[in-house]
Amino acid sequence: MYEKKIKYFDVNVDSRWSAMPYGREEMIKLDRLFGHLGSLKGQKLLEPGCGTGRLTEILADHVGADGLVVALDISPKMAEAALARTGMSPNVKLYTAALEDFPVDNYMFDNIICHQVFPHFEDKQKALSLLYKCLKKGGRIAVFHFINISQINDIHRKAGTAVEQDSMPEESEMRKLFAGTGLDIKFILNDDLGYFLSAEKI
Ligand SMILES: C[S@@+](CC[C@H](N)C(=O)[O-])C[C@H]1O[C@@H](n2cnc3c(N)ncnc32)[C@H](O)[C@@H]1O
């Protein structure tokens, strides 16, 4: 199902957009995410689509030694790069897997961070029900991007066949996807700082 995409992301492991450490602009955008999440100390986080682990290492710092970041990626090359970046951090567990195949029953997470990956889930409804399953009651899901919907969809359209269909749903579509999942959308921001949806498990 993901063969083409795996190849695409494997080939792009050293691309600027996947490997460049975050600069000042990205850190400012991340402030909005972390400002909303509050203290993550000691928490268990899930990060599907971790890429080369740029956010993973920041999340690991936030949860500290008593927390855990479970990060996964369908691309073996990306997961390998994330492992190299996060070293042997005992508070990070890395898996090469699609979210859709990941045994979510093994964990209960405080927060789930879908950073620049949501459009790539082939079956978004299935992805949401899996995320719901492994989220604690009152836990939150963040769908977060450094760019807004029209920029996301434009980039994917121009990137080529493997991801050209991977669009971020517009707000009404997103609300339909979440309706009935047990994940209550608290807000959707789509502006100059990017895209940020926060939902809570009820
Ligand atoms: C645009 S990159 C973002 C990577 C990272 N989150 C970042 O912002 O640097 C999307 C990543 O999601 C991964 N991915 C795509 N579909 C996935 C899926 N169904 N399950 C897990 N990872 C997936 C890709 O391999 C790729 O590394």
The ligand as an SDF file (V2000), in Angstrom:
LIG
                    3D

 27 29  0  0  0  0  0  0  0  0999 V2000
    6.8210   15.5440    5.4700 C   0  0  0  0  0  0  0  0  0  0  0  0
    7.6280   14.3220    6.3940 S   0  0  0  0  0  0  0  0  0  0  0  0
    7.6440   15.0360    8.0110 C   0  0  0  0  0  0  0  0  0  0  0  0
    8.6820   14.4340    8.9060 C   0  0  0  0  0  0  0  0  0  0  0  0
    8.7990   15.0770   10.2890 C   0  0  0  0  0  0  0  0  0  0  0  0
    7.5630   14.9670   11.0290 N   0  0  0  0  0  0  0  0  0  0  0  0
    9.2250   16.5260   10.1440 C   0  0  0  0  0  0  0  0  0  0  0  0
    8.3640   17.4060   10.2030 O   0  0  0  0  0  0  0  0  0  0  0  0
   10.4220   16.7500    9.9200 O   0  0  0  0  0  0  0  0  0  0  0  0
    6.4010   13.0610    6.5750 C   0  0  0  0  0  0  0  0  0  0  0  0
    6.9520   11.7930    7.2000 C   0  0  0  0  0  0  0  0  0  0  0  0
    5.8720   10.9250    7.4980 O   0  0  0  0  0  0  0  0  0  0  0  0
    6.2210    9.6010    7.1370 C   0  0  0  0  0  0  0  0  0  0  0  0
    4.9480    8.9030    6.8880 N   0  0  0  0  0  0  0  0  0  0  0  0
    4.1190    9.0640    5.8320 C   0  0  0  0  0  0  0  0  0  0  0  0
    3.0360    8.2890    5.9730 N   0  0  0  0  0  0  0  0  0  0  0  0
    3.1740    7.6270    7.1490 C   0  0  0  0  0  0  0  0  0  0  0  0
    2.3790    6.6740    7.8430 C   0  0  0  0  0  0  0  0  0  0  0  0
    1.2300    6.2430    7.3420 N   0  0  0  0  0  0  0  0  0  0  0  0
    2.8140    6.1940    9.0450 N   0  0  0  0  0  0  0  0  0  0  0  0
    4.0040    6.6200    9.5420 C   0  0  0  0  0  0  0  0  0  0  0  0
    4.8180    7.5130    8.9190 N   0  0  0  0  0  0  0  0  0  0  0  0
    4.3990    8.0200    7.7430 C   0  0  0  0  0  0  0  0  0  0  0  0
    7.1250    9.7560    5.9350 C   0  0  0  0  0  0  0  0  0  0  0  0
    7.9640    8.6700    5.7330 O   0  0  0  0  0  0  0  0  0  0  0  0
    7.8910   11.0410    6.2920 C   0  0  0  0  0  0  0  0  0  0  0  0
    9.0900   10.7660    6.9720 O   0  0  0  0  0  0  0  0  0  0  0  0
  1  2  1  0
  2  3  1  0
  2 10  1  0
  3  4  1  0
  4  5  1  0
  5  6  1  0
  5  7  1  0
  7  8  2  0
  7  9  1  0
 10 11  1  0
 11 12  1  0
 11 26  1  0
 12 13  1  0
 13 14  1  0
 13 24  1  0
 14 15  1  0
 14 23  1  0
 15 16  2  0
 16 17  1  0
 17 18  1  0
 17 23  2  0
 18 19  1  0
 18 20  2  0
 20 21  1  0
 21 22  2  0
 22 23  1  0
 24 25  1  0
 24 26  1  0
 26 27  1  0
M  CHG  2   2   1   9  -1
M  END
$$$$
